[in-house]
Amino acid sequence: MNTKFVEILNPFPPLSVEGSQLLRRPAHSGFLTIDWSSGRFHLNSHTTFNGKRADSDFLGLDLTEVDGYTLWNLSGSFRMNRNLELYTTLRNILNQEYFEVLGFPALKFHFRAGLRLSF
C-alpha cells in the first residue's frame, strides 16, 4: 500500500501535491525479530527492511528519493547475579551505508557493551 497525499490545504512546500508519495514513508517495510532466553542468557536478533521512499533536500537541488535498506542488529546479555548484568549490542551488522533522512548518513557497523547494575 502506498502512502500519498489525498488533499492539500497548504500549497507549501511544493513537494506536497495531491497524489504524491508522503515524505519519508516507504511503500514497503517490515521487520523480523527473534528473541531467545535461557537461564542467565538472553539473545535478540532484529532485522528491519525499508523500501525506497520520497524525501527532499529542501534546497531545490532536485534530490527527491532515498534508497531502501536492510538493517540487522544483534544484542545479548548475561545475568551474572541478581543485581549485575553484562550486555552488548551490535548495530548494522551488514555494515550498510544508508540514509534514514536524506543528507544524514546513518552509522556503519558499531557496538556498545557494558554492565547494568540494578537494586
Residue frames as a rotation matrix with the C-alpha (Angstrom) as fourth column:
MET 1
0.582 0.813 0.000 0.00
0.813 -0.582 0.000 0.00
0.000 0.000 -1.000 0.00
ASN 2
-0.442 -0.722 0.533 1.44
0.707 -0.646 -0.288 3.35
0.552 0.249 0.796 -1.00
THR 3
0.061 0.386 -0.921 1.09
0.786 -0.587 -0.195 6.35
-0.616 -0.711 -0.339 1.24
LYS 4
-0.600 -0.254 0.758 0.16
0.719 -0.586 0.373 9.52
0.350 0.769 0.535 -0.59
PHE 5
-0.884 0.296 -0.362 -1.28
-0.080 -0.858 -0.507 12.98
-0.460 -0.419 0.783 -0.13
VAL 6
-0.362 0.849 0.385 -5.06
0.919 0.395 -0.005 12.95
-0.156 0.351 -0.923 -0.64
GLU 7
0.678 0.568 0.466 -5.91
0.605 -0.792 0.085 16.60
0.417 0.224 -0.881 -0.02
ILE 8
-0.460 -0.873 -0.162 -3.54
0.863 -0.398 -0.310 19.54
0.206 -0.283 0.937 0.42
LEU 9
0.649 0.707 -0.283 -4.77
0.758 -0.633 0.158 22.53
-0.068 -0.317 -0.946 2.39
ASN 10
0.558 -0.574 -0.599 -1.44
-0.187 -0.791 0.583 24.40
-0.808 -0.213 -0.549 2.40
PRO 11
0.993 -0.105 -0.051 0.26
-0.030 0.199 -0.980 24.76
0.113 0.974 0.194 -1.02
PHE 12
0.227 -0.966 0.120 3.74
-0.761 -0.253 -0.597 24.96
0.608 0.044 -0.793 0.59
PRO 13
-0.374 -0.849 -0.374 6.10
-0.398 -0.217 0.891 23.16
-0.838 0.482 -0.256 0.26
PRO 14
0.109 0.434 -0.894 5.57
-0.988 -0.052 -0.146 22.40
-0.110 0.900 0.423 -3.44
LEU 15
-0.851 -0.442 -0.283 6.64
-0.466 0.884 0.023 18.78
0.240 0.152 -0.959 -2.79
SER 16
-0.750 0.625 0.214 3.25
0.175 0.501 -0.847 18.16
-0.637 -0.598 -0.486 -1.23
VAL 17
-0.576 0.597 -0.557 0.95
-0.816 -0.378 0.438 17.81
0.051 0.707 0.705 -4.23
GLU 18
0.309 0.801 0.513 -2.11
-0.765 0.530 -0.366 15.63
-0.565 -0.279 0.777 -4.34
GLY 19
0.969 0.121 -0.216 -1.24
-0.222 0.807 -0.548 12.06
0.108 0.579 0.808 -5.33
SER 20
0.133 -0.985 -0.109 2.46
-0.534 0.021 -0.845 12.36
0.835 0.171 -0.524 -4.46
GLN 21
0.228 -0.145 -0.963 4.07
0.562 0.827 0.009 9.95
0.795 -0.543 0.269 -2.00
LEU 22
0.990 0.102 0.097 4.34
-0.030 -0.523 0.852 11.08
0.137 -0.846 -0.514 1.62
LEU 23
0.264 -0.954 0.143 7.86
-0.643 -0.284 -0.712 12.18
0.719 0.096 -0.688 2.58
ARG 24
-0.581 -0.728 0.364 9.99
-0.763 0.332 -0.555 9.60
0.283 -0.600 -0.748 4.40
ARG 25
0.130 0.660 0.740 7.27
-0.670 0.609 -0.425 6.92
-0.731 -0.440 0.521 4.30
PRO 26
-0.852 -0.497 -0.168 8.39
-0.455 0.542 0.707 3.81
-0.260 0.678 -0.687 2.40
ALA 27
0.004 0.848 -0.530 5.83
-0.916 0.216 0.338 1.99
0.401 0.484 0.778 0.27
HIS 28
0.654 0.138 -0.743 7.15
0.012 0.981 0.193 -1.31
0.756 -0.136 0.640 1.67
SER 29
-0.298 -0.755 0.584 8.67
-0.767 -0.175 -0.618 -2.02
0.569 -0.632 -0.527 5.07
GLY 30
0.773 0.524 -0.358 8.78
-0.189 0.729 0.658 -4.74
0.606 -0.441 0.662 7.68
PHE 31
-0.121 -0.830 0.545 10.80
-0.950 -0.062 -0.306 -6.34
0.288 -0.555 -0.781 10.40
LEU 32
0.535 0.162 -0.829 11.71
0.012 0.980 0.199 -9.73
0.845 -0.117 0.522 11.83
THR 33
-0.002 -0.497 0.868 12.61
-0.943 -0.289 -0.167 -10.24
0.334 -0.818 -0.468 15.49
ILE 34
0.389 0.019 -0.921 13.89
0.161 0.983 0.088 -13.44
0.907 -0.183 0.379 17.08
ASP 35
0.110 -0.255 0.961 14.23
-0.891 -0.454 -0.019 -13.48
0.441 -0.854 -0.277 20.86
TRP 36
0.365 -0.051 -0.930 15.73
0.178 0.984 0.016 -16.30
0.914 -0.171 0.368 22.96
SER 37
0.077 -0.326 0.942 16.23
-0.921 -0.385 -0.058 -16.62
0.382 -0.863 -0.330 26.71
SER 38
0.561 0.047 -0.827 17.57
0.170 0.971 0.170 -19.49
0.810 -0.236 0.536 28.75
GLY 39
0.346 -0.403 -0.848 18.54
0.936 0.211 0.281 -19.19
0.066 -0.891 0.450 32.37
ARG 40
0.164 -0.410 -0.897 21.03
0.469 -0.768 0.436 -16.33
-0.868 -0.493 0.067 32.65
PHE 41
-0.815 -0.558 0.157 21.36
0.355 -0.265 0.897 -15.73
-0.458 0.787 0.414 28.89
HIS 42
0.406 0.900 -0.158 19.27
0.314 -0.300 -0.901 -13.56
-0.858 0.316 -0.405 26.60
LEU 43
-0.768 -0.612 0.188 19.80
0.364 -0.177 0.914 -13.08
-0.526 0.771 0.359 22.83
ASN 44
0.392 0.882 -0.261 17.90
0.226 -0.367 -0.903 -10.93
-0.892 0.295 -0.343 20.35
SER 45
-0.765 -0.498 0.408 18.14
0.521 -0.107 0.847 -10.57
-0.378 0.861 0.341 16.58
HIS 46
0.291 0.860 -0.418 16.21
0.334 -0.501 -0.798 -7.74
-0.896 0.093 -0.433 14.92
THR 47
-0.748 -0.468 0.471 16.14
0.580 -0.116 0.806 -7.08
-0.322 0.876 0.358 11.17
THR 48
0.139 0.754 -0.642 14.37
0.093 -0.656 -0.749 -4.09
-0.986 0.045 -0.161 9.61
PHE 49
-0.512 -0.189 0.838 13.53
0.832 0.135 0.538 -3.76
-0.215 0.973 0.088 5.91
ASN 50
0.152 0.534 -0.831 12.70
0.116 -0.845 -0.522 -0.34
-0.982 -0.018 -0.190 4.42
GLY 51
0.231 0.014 0.973 11.96
0.953 0.196 -0.229 0.24
-0.194 0.981 0.032 0.74
LYS 52
-0.779 -0.507 0.369 12.85
0.588 -0.795 0.151 3.36
0.217 0.335 0.917 -1.20
ARG 53
0.209 0.844 -0.493 10.93
0.925 -0.334 -0.180 6.46
-0.316 -0.419 -0.851 -0.23
ALA 54
0.396 0.037 0.918 10.34
0.532 -0.824 -0.196 10.06
0.749 0.566 -0.345 -1.20
ASP 55
0.220 -0.360 -0.907 12.40
0.845 -0.395 0.361 12.71
-0.488 -0.845 0.217 0.58
SER 56
0.814 0.030 0.580 13.68
0.386 -0.775 -0.501 16.19
0.434 0.631 -0.642 -0.14
ASP 57
-0.298 -0.935 -0.194 16.84
0.901 -0.208 -0.380 18.21
0.315 -0.288 0.904 0.27
PHE 58
0.569 0.668 -0.479 14.60
0.774 -0.632 0.037 21.29
-0.278 -0.392 -0.877 0.75
LEU 59
-0.120 -0.690 -0.714 17.25
0.145 -0.724 0.674 23.30
-0.982 -0.023 0.187 -1.14
GLY 60
0.694 0.474 -0.542 15.99
-0.452 -0.298 -0.840 22.86
-0.560 0.828 0.007 -4.68
LEU 61
-0.364 -0.915 -0.173 18.83
-0.789 0.205 0.579 20.51
-0.494 0.347 -0.797 -5.69
ASP 62
0.245 0.632 -0.735 16.26
-0.907 0.418 0.057 18.02
0.343 0.653 0.676 -7.04
LEU 63
-0.879 -0.396 -0.266 17.20
-0.243 0.851 -0.465 15.25
0.411 -0.344 -0.844 -4.59
THR 64
-0.175 0.962 0.212 13.85
-0.937 -0.228 0.263 13.56
0.301 -0.153 0.941 -4.11
GLU 65
0.770 0.468 -0.434 14.36
-0.370 0.881 0.294 9.90
0.520 -0.066 0.852 -3.23
VAL 66
-0.099 -0.757 0.646 16.23
-0.980 0.187 0.070 7.76
-0.174 -0.626 -0.760 -0.70
ASP 67
-0.289 -0.093 -0.953 17.17
-0.511 0.857 0.071 4.14
0.810 0.507 -0.295 -1.46
GLY 68
0.805 0.592 0.042 15.84
-0.408 0.502 0.763 1.29
0.430 -0.631 0.645 0.62
TYR 69
-0.333 -0.937 0.107 17.96
-0.732 0.185 -0.655 -0.60
0.594 -0.297 -0.748 3.13
THR 70
0.631 0.377 -0.678 18.13
0.147 0.800 0.581 -3.62
0.762 -0.466 0.449 5.40
LEU 71
-0.090 -0.606 0.791 19.36
-0.789 -0.441 -0.428 -3.14
0.608 -0.662 -0.438 8.95
TRP 72
0.506 0.185 -0.842 20.34
0.219 0.917 0.333 -6.12
0.834 -0.353 0.424 11.13
ASN 73
-0.048 -0.453 0.890 21.06
-0.825 -0.485 -0.291 -5.72
0.563 -0.748 -0.350 14.85
LEU 74
0.175 0.040 -0.984 22.03
0.378 0.920 0.104 -8.29
0.909 -0.390 0.146 17.49
SER 75
-0.037 -0.242 0.970 22.01
-0.813 -0.557 -0.170 -7.92
0.581 -0.794 -0.176 21.23
GLY 76
0.250 0.078 -0.965 22.69
0.304 0.940 0.155 -10.19
0.919 -0.332 0.211 24.15
SER 77
0.142 -0.210 0.967 23.08
-0.841 -0.541 0.006 -10.24
0.522 -0.814 -0.254 27.87
PHE 78
-0.110 -0.233 -0.966 24.33
0.359 0.897 -0.258 -12.46
0.927 -0.375 -0.015 30.67
ARG 79
0.661 0.394 0.638 22.97
-0.461 -0.458 0.760 -12.06
0.592 -0.797 -0.121 34.19
MET 80
-0.339 -0.914 -0.222 25.97
-0.242 0.313 -0.918 -12.52
0.909 -0.258 -0.327 36.49
ASN 81
-0.846 0.223 -0.485 23.90
0.534 0.377 -0.757 -12.36
0.014 -0.899 -0.437 39.66
ARG 82
0.039 0.984 -0.172 20.65
0.972 -0.077 -0.223 -10.83
-0.233 -0.158 -0.960 40.89
ASN 83
0.592 0.191 -0.783 21.96
0.283 -0.959 -0.020 -7.25
-0.754 -0.210 -0.622 40.60
LEU 84
-0.125 -0.783 -0.610 24.56
-0.512 -0.476 0.715 -7.35
-0.850 0.402 -0.342 37.82
GLU 85
0.658 0.379 0.650 24.13
0.379 0.580 -0.721 -7.98
-0.650 0.721 0.238 34.11
LEU 86
-0.520 -0.818 -0.247 26.70
-0.011 -0.283 0.959 -7.86
-0.854 0.501 0.138 31.29
TYR 87
0.555 0.774 0.305 25.24
0.361 0.106 -0.926 -6.77
-0.749 0.624 -0.220 27.93
THR 88
-0.695 -0.689 -0.204 26.28
0.100 -0.374 0.922 -5.96
-0.712 0.621 0.329 24.37
THR 89
0.575 0.818 -0.009 24.56
0.158 -0.122 -0.980 -4.59
-0.803 0.562 -0.199 21.27
LEU 90
-0.665 -0.691 0.284 25.87
0.392 0.001 0.920 -4.93
-0.636 0.723 0.270 17.71
ARG 91
0.365 0.819 -0.443 24.22
0.042 -0.490 -0.871 -2.49
-0.930 0.299 -0.213 15.29
ASN 92
0.699 0.015 -0.715 24.24
-0.680 -0.296 -0.671 -2.52
-0.221 0.955 -0.197 11.48
ILE 93
0.261 -0.594 0.761 25.99
-0.098 0.768 0.633 -5.90
-0.960 -0.239 0.143 11.29
LEU 94
0.543 0.001 0.840 25.79
0.769 0.401 -0.498 -5.86
-0.337 0.916 0.216 7.47
ASN 95
-0.361 -0.768 -0.530 27.77
0.522 -0.637 0.567 -2.57
-0.773 -0.072 0.631 7.52
GLN 96
0.160 0.560 0.813 25.23
0.986 -0.122 -0.110 -0.89
0.038 0.819 -0.572 5.22
GLU 97
-0.933 -0.258 -0.249 25.64
0.248 -0.966 0.071 2.66
-0.259 0.005 0.966 4.01
TYR 98
-0.227 0.927 0.300 22.16
0.871 0.055 0.488 4.16
0.436 0.372 -0.820 4.18
PHE 99
-0.914 0.072 0.399 20.19
-0.171 -0.961 -0.218 7.30
0.368 -0.268 0.891 4.92
GLU 100
-0.453 0.833 -0.319 17.22
0.843 0.283 -0.458 7.35
-0.291 -0.476 -0.830 7.27
VAL 101
0.680 0.531 -0.506 16.84
0.313 -0.834 -0.455 11.01
-0.663 0.151 -0.733 6.25
LEU 102
0.675 -0.391 0.625 18.32
0.652 -0.079 -0.754 12.42
0.344 0.917 0.202 3.04
GLY 103
0.399 -0.627 0.669 21.72
-0.196 -0.771 -0.605 14.04
0.896 0.110 -0.431 3.69
PHE 104
0.200 -0.300 0.933 22.26
-0.979 -0.088 0.182 12.44
0.028 -0.950 -0.312 7.10
PRO 105
-0.031 -0.254 -0.967 24.11
-0.408 0.886 -0.220 9.13
0.913 0.387 -0.131 6.76
ALA 106
0.901 0.350 0.255 23.50
-0.390 0.402 0.829 6.55
0.187 -0.847 0.498 9.47
LEU 107
0.091 -0.894 0.439 26.37
-0.895 0.119 0.429 4.95
-0.436 -0.432 -0.789 11.36
LYS 108
0.061 -0.173 -0.983 28.00
-0.605 0.777 -0.175 1.92
0.794 0.605 -0.057 9.79
PHE 109
0.376 0.100 -0.921 28.73
0.435 0.859 0.271 -1.13
0.818 -0.502 0.280 11.97
HIS 110
-0.390 -0.491 0.779 29.13
-0.558 -0.546 -0.624 -0.17
0.732 -0.678 -0.061 15.63
PHE 111
0.126 0.400 -0.908 28.64
0.501 0.764 0.406 -1.73
0.856 -0.506 -0.104 19.04
ARG 112
-0.091 -0.176 0.980 28.36
-0.781 -0.599 -0.180 -0.95
0.618 -0.781 -0.083 22.70
ALA 113
0.061 0.059 -0.996 28.82
0.439 0.895 0.080 -3.09
0.896 -0.442 0.029 25.77
GLY 114
-0.365 -0.207 0.908 28.51
-0.602 -0.691 -0.400 -2.53
0.710 -0.693 0.127 29.46
LEU 115
-0.816 0.138 -0.561 27.34
0.500 0.655 -0.567 -3.58
0.289 -0.743 -0.603 32.88
ARG 116
-0.108 0.852 0.512 23.86
-0.263 -0.522 0.812 -2.96
0.959 -0.047 0.281 34.15
LEU 117
-0.929 -0.218 -0.298 23.51
0.243 0.245 -0.938 -2.60
0.277 -0.945 -0.175 37.91
SER 118
-0.062 0.958 0.279 20.06
-0.230 -0.285 0.930 -2.86
0.971 -0.007 0.238 39.50
PHE 119
-0.936 -0.220 0.273 18.93
-0.291 0.050 -0.956 -2.69
0.197 -0.974 -0.110 43.10
